[in-house]
Amino acid sequence: METNSFEKKFVIALDIGTTNLKCHLYSKDMNLISKRNIPIHLLCMGDGTVEIQPNVLWDSVVFIVNQVLIDANITANQVLCLGISSQRGTFITWDSVTKRPFHNFITWKDTRANFDIMKWNKSIFFKILKFCCYCLYLVSGSSRFLTASLLKFTTSQVTVRLFWILKTNKKLKNAVKNGTAMFGTLDTWLLYRLTNGKSYLSDVSSVSGTGMYDPFTMSWISMKLFGIPNSILPNMCDSAGTHFGSVSSDIWGSEILITCCIADQSAALYGSCCFSRGDIKITLGTGAFFNINVGSVIEASKTGFYPLIGWNYEGNRAYVLESSFDDCGTVIDWAHSVGFIKNMQDLSKIMKSFKDTEDIYFIPAFSNSYMGKTQIGSGFIGIKSTTKKTHLIRAIVRSIVFRIYDLYLTHVTDISFKKLGTPSLLRVNGGVSNNDFICQSVADICYIKVVRPACVDVTVRGAALLAGHAVGLRTDSINENIGENFYPNEIRKNTLRSMYTEWAKVRSRFLK
């Protein structure tokens, strides 16, 4: 017999990232009971392919939840609710009749649509459209038209990648014509599988990052220009609530109510307790994501910060401005793969014991795109006969710090953000933030207090907090989870900013 709701004592949360799948089990007062972390296998090829096999991912999700329940010596019928956070911009299509996918997940890091993206961005039609939007902005002052006038298609957005797969996949193309094609970002597909097809939904934070959604009107944009019918798109919903349905009992032995489904960066913002207008966090994971909570009224940026929806539930809506770069943890992983470092601890030791870079500079661009340019690759500049491995390692780490400063510098110099006031602290999270040297260097060069949580897995924590809130738990009173503060030093600030100036000059030459 199913236990009643008062006997259900636990909240479970899943975070499906780009390289890791995490599952945490919390008590009702949000104390961590057990957790598991397993790698996500990416299919990467030289043509820009970065995919995830859906069946392998599904097996991993089922396995990791089972293991967390076993570790805690509980069963699924003791779980009050489930919260989910997932990577944005990763999508799949499948047949509504056979339920079979037409292809693997095409992740936000996949660059096979680069040619089409460049073609669209350079097209006369698109340039005229943006010019008209700018004229409308000058007349009306509308933030919506300003945002549209600055829009650029990127590989991380879904729009052109979906356009590309529609061109190249004949079965999908036929299914669209026949009305049997279904599209979903990772969260949509997972909800569909967990509920045995009963829920075909995506929350507003996830869809706002696709490039196919208008955060100003809170609705899908017509994609007829790209040959994408709106009929294949899922229904939109709030980030938290009981509308997601329940996990089928045949998966983990008992139904579990799903009460949160939210994009990873939004979950990280919420899990970092960035609830107030002007709060800032930066996630240092596979990529680096700089997010600003701009409150309940959407803002536009003139310097490339993209407007998104952070979360929406029970009339509580937070808009977010975001800027990012793709190669953060990717750079560290590469350094490990070629034998430069053994692990993060080894990296910290090197950074503390060896202070000279010998004027070696590193430009990180493993995603084959950088500052609007494509197919450039990464590179070291300034290598000499006296250069040692430690010089290269230090240059790699410095490049991450400098790219973070790029984002911060854009924020503080954009007049759009003046009304938010001067930030007093910067919250960091993600695996790369475990490195003290990087956190201290960010504090110094940005000249701002940097706060790192005791547990840097704030994304999965954010999903758990929202899931718990949706069933009445007092998650708004949970402590902020502060682990360590890094305070800026003016001497180091001047040194690092001088180094950044030289690095920026080298970068300009490299990108020519």
N, C-alpha and C positions, 0 to 999 in steps of 0.2 A: 504493500500500500504506500502511496506517495506521502512523504512527510508534509505537514502543513507549513505555511510560509514562515511561521515563527521559529521553526526548527531548522530552517535554511540559514546557515551561519556564514557562508563564504561568498566572495565575489571573485570571479575568475576573469582574467584579461589576456587577450592575444594581441601581439604586435607583429605584423607581417612586414618586415623591412626589406631592403634590397638584398642584403647579404645574410641577415639573421632572422630567425623566427623565435620569438620569445613568448613564454607563457608564465604568468605570475598568478598565484593564489593568495588572496587577502582575506583577513578576518573582516567582520562588519565595521570595525573601527579603523580599517585600512592599515593594519599591521601585516607585513609580508610573512606568509606562512611557508610557502615553497615556490621554487621557480626552476625553470628549465630554459635552455638556450641551445638551439641547433642551427647549423649553417643552412642557408638556402643555396641550392646548386643552380648556378647561372650557366646557360649555354652561350658561350661567347665565341665569335668567329671574326676573322679578319675583315669581313665585309661590313662590320658595324653591328652584327647581330648580337643582341643581349636579350635572351629569352628565359622563361621559366616554364618547365613542363607542368601542366595543371594537375595531372594525376600524381606526380611526385610531390607537389606542394600539398595536395589534399591528404595524402598518406602521412605527411609530416605533421599537418595540423591535428589529425586524429591521434597520432602517436604522442605528440608532445602534451596534449591535454590529459590523455590517459596516464602518462608518466607523472605529471604534476599531482593528479588525484591519488595515485599510488603512493607517491612520496609523502603526502600529507595524511595517508591512511583514512581517506574519506571516499564517498561515492558521489556520483553526479546528482543524486536527489537531495544532497545537502548543500548544493550550490544555489544561491539566491538568484544570481543573474550573471550574464556574460557581457563583457565589453570588448570591442574590436577596434584596433587602429590598423591602418594599412597604408602602404606606399601609394602616393598619388601618381596618376599619369600612366600606370601600367594597366593594360587592358586585354580583353579577350573577346572573341565572338563565338557563338555556338548556335546550333539548330534547335528551334523550339520543339520540334517533333522528336528527333532522335536524342536530344540533349548532348550530342557530341560536339566538341569544339572544332572550329575550322582551322585552328592554328594554335601554337603555344601562346602563353602570355608574352606580349611585346612590351618590354619594360620601358620606363622613362629614360633609360640610358641607351636605348637602341638608336642607332644613327643611320639606318638604311634609307630613311626618307630625307636625308640631307639635301639631295639634289632637288627634290620637289619643294623643300622648304626654301631654299635659295631662289628657286624659280618663282614661287609665290611672293616672296618678299621683294623681289626685283620687278615684278609685273607692273605694267602701266596701270592696269585696273586697280590694283591694291594701293598704289601710290596716289591715284586720284581719289580713291575712297578715303584714305587717311587725310589728304589735303582738305577734302570737303568736311570731314569731321573736325579738323582744326578750325576751319572757318566758322563752323557752327559753335565751337567752343568760344571763339572770340566774341561772337554775337550774344551767346546765352550765358557764358561762364560756367556751363555744365561740366562737372567732373567726369561724367560719362563720356562726353565727346572728347575731352582731353585724353582720357585713357585710350579711346579708340584711335586717336590720331597718332599715338605713340606705339601702337601695337606692332609687335614683330612675332612671326611664327618661330617657334623653337622646337627642338627635338623632344624636350621634356613635356610639351603639350601633346594632347592626343590627336588634335584635328588633322594634321597633315599625315601623321603615321596611319591613322584610320583610312584616310583618302588613299594612301599608298597601298595598304593591304587590300582595299577594295579593288584596286587596279590589277593587282598581281595574283589574287586568289579567286579562281574561277568559281569554285563551289560556294564561296561566300557571296560572290556577285550574283549568282543564280538564286541563292536563298533570299537575298535582299529583294530581288524581282518577284519572288514567290511569296514574300511576306512571312518567311519562317526564320529570318535571322534575328538574333538577339545580341545586343552589345552590353558589355559591362566592364567597369574598372574592377580592380581586384576585390574590393569590398562587395560589389554587386554580385559577382560570381560566388563568393564565399557564402553570402547570405542565401543565395539561391540553392547552393549545395546543402548547407546546414539545415534548411527548412524543407528539403525535398521539393523545391520548386514553388513553394507557397509565397515566398517573398521575392519580388523583383524590384529592388529599391537601391537607391544610392543617396547618401546624405549630402547636404548642400556644401559641406566643406570639401568633400572629395570631388564633386562635379565642378566646383568653382576653379579647380586647377587643371581642367581638361582643355581649356581654350574654346570650349563649345557652349559655355554657360555665361550668362550676363549677370554678374553679381549686383548690378544696379537695379535690375528689374526682377531678380530672383527667378529667372526662367531660362530654358534652353534657347540658344540662338538657332535660327533656321540655317541648316547646313546644306541647302539645295545646291549652292554653288559648288560644293565638293562632292555632290552625288550621294550625300548621306541623309537618308530620310529620318525625320524625327521619330517615326514609328518604331525604330529599332532601339530607341533609347529608354532606359528605365525610368520609373517614377522617382521623383525627388521627395526627400523627407527630412525631418529634423535630425539633429545629431544624437539626441537621447530621448528615450521614451519607450513605451511598450509596443509600438507599432511594427517593430521588426519581426515579431513572431517568436517562436521557440525552436530550439534545436530538436530535431527529430530524436525520439527515444532510442531508435536503433543504432545511433552513432556512439553514444557514451553510456547507454543503459537507462537513461531517464531524460525527460525533457528539461531543457535549461532555457529560461527566459532570456532573450537577447535584448538588452536595454541601451546599448550604445554602439554606434558604428561611426567612426570619425577618421578623417585624414591624419596621417602620422604627424605632420608638422603642427596641426591644430591640437592634437592630443599632447604633443610636447609642450606647446604654449600653455595649455591648461594644466598639465602636470607640473609645470614650473611655477605655477601660481601667478601667472601674468594675467590677472583678471581686470586690471585697471588700464584706462586709456594712457598710452605712453609707455607701458611696460614693454621691455625688449628681451628677447632670448635669441641665442644662436645655437643651433644644433650642429655639432661637429661629428657627423657620421660618415657614410659613404660620400655624400656631398655635404656642403655647408649651407645652412638655411637661416637667414637673418629675418626675423619676424617682429613686427611692431603691432601691438594691439592699439587700434585707433578708435575703439569704442563702438557705439551703436550707429554712428553715421559714417557712411563710406567716404573715404578720402581718395584723391588721385595724386600721383607723384609725377614730376616732370623729369625724373632722373632714372626711371626704369624699375622702380618698385611696383610690383604687380598687385592689384587689389584682389583680395580673396575673402571668403567667409571663414572666419575662425570656427565658430559654432553657432548653432541656433537651436534653442529648446525652451519651451515654456515662456516664450516672449523675450528670452534673454539672447540677444544677438550681438556677436562681436565681429567686427570687420578687421581684417589684417592686411598690412602691406608687407610684401616679401621680396627679397632679392637673394640670390644664391650663386654658388659656383659648384660645378660637378665634382671636382677632384680634390677631396679632402682626405678621407680615410683611404680612398683609392691610391693616393700617393704613398701612404704608409704601407699599405698592402704590397705595392710594387717594390718598395725598398726592402721589404721582408722577402719577397719572392726571388729577388736577385742576390740575396745574401748580404745586403748592407747591414741589416739588423736582425736580431733573433726574435725579439718581442718588444712590447712597449716599455718594459722595465729596462731593457738593454738600451733603448733609445734615450730614456731619461738619463741614464748613467753617462752616455756619450755627450749629451747636451750640457750636463753639469761639469764634466771634466775637461771638455775641449771647447775653447771659446773663439777660436779663429776660423773664419770661413775662407780666408786667403782671397777675398774678392771673387769668390765663385757664386754665380747666381743660377737659380733653377726656375724655369717657367713651366708650371704644371698645366698640361692640356691633354690628358689621356683620353678625354671624351671626343677628341678631334674637333672641338669647337672652343673658342675663347674670345670673349669680348666682341662677338658678332662675326668673327672670322672662323672658317671651317677648314678641316683637313690640314692642320698645321703641326700637330704632334707636340710633345714636350721636349725640353732641351736644357742642357747645362751650358752656361756661358762663362768663359774665363778660365777654363782648365789649363793648367801649366804642367811642366814636368815635375814640379814639386808637390802637385796636388795629391792628397791622400784621401782614402775612403771617408775618413771623419769629416773632411772639408765638404764632401758631397752630401753627407747625411745632414750636416748642419744647414747647408743651402736648401735642402729639401724641406726641412722643418720651417726655416725662415719664410719660405715661399707661402706656406699655409698661413702663417701669421700676417704676412703682407696682404694676402688675398682677403683675409678677414678685415684688415684695416681698410682695404678698398671699399668694402660694404659699409663699414662704420662711417668712413669719410663721406660717402655719398649721402648717408642719412643726416649727418650733422650739417652738411652744406646745402641740403635741399630746403628751399624756402617753404615747401609744403609742410615740413615737419616743425617749423618754428613754433606754431601754435601748441604743439605737444609739450614744449618746454625742454630744457636740457636734461638728458637722462642722468640719473644718479648712480645707476648700476646696470651691469650687463649680466644676465643669467646665461650660463652655458650648460650644455648637456651633450650626451652622445659619447661613443667610445673614445674618440680622440681627445675629449676634454679630460680624460684620466691623466693626461700628461701635464705635470706641473709646469714644465718649462713653457709650453704653449699657452697655458692659462695666464701665467705671470707676464709673458711677453705681450699678450693681448691687452692685459690691464695696463701695462706700461705704455705701449704705443698709442692706445686709444685714450689713455690717461683717464681711466674710469675704473671703479671698483668692479671686479669680476666675482660672481658668486657661482660656485659649483655645488650641486646637491650631494648629499651623502650617498645617494644611489643615483647614478647618471641615467638610469633607464626610466626617464620621466615620461616617455611616450606611452609605454604600457601602463604606467601609473595614472596618466591622464585619462586613458580609456576606462580604467577601473573606477576612478573618482566620479566620472560622468555616469557610468553604469549604475553605481551605487546611489547616486543622487536621484536617478530616475525611479528608484524603488523606495525612496524615502529615507535613505541613510543620510546623516548629517555630515556629508563630505566637505561642506563649505568651511567647517571648523578644523579641518585637518592641518597639522603643522606644515610649514613650507619645505621641510626636508633639507635645510641648509647643512652642507658638509664643510666647506672651506671657503674663506674669502681671500682674494688676491688683491692687494692694494698697489696702486701705481706709484712709480718712483720717477721724479722729474728728470734726473740725470739719465736714467735708462730710456726715458721717453725721447729725449733729444737725440741720443745715440741711435735708437731704432728708427726714428723718423728720418734721420739723415741717411741711414742705410736703405730705407724704403724709397727715398728720392732717387738714389742710384739704381736700385732694382727696377723702378718704374722706367727710368731712362733705357736700361738694358732691354726691358720688355718691349718698349716702343720699337727699338731696332729689330728685335726678334720677330715682331709681328708684321714688319714691312714686307 
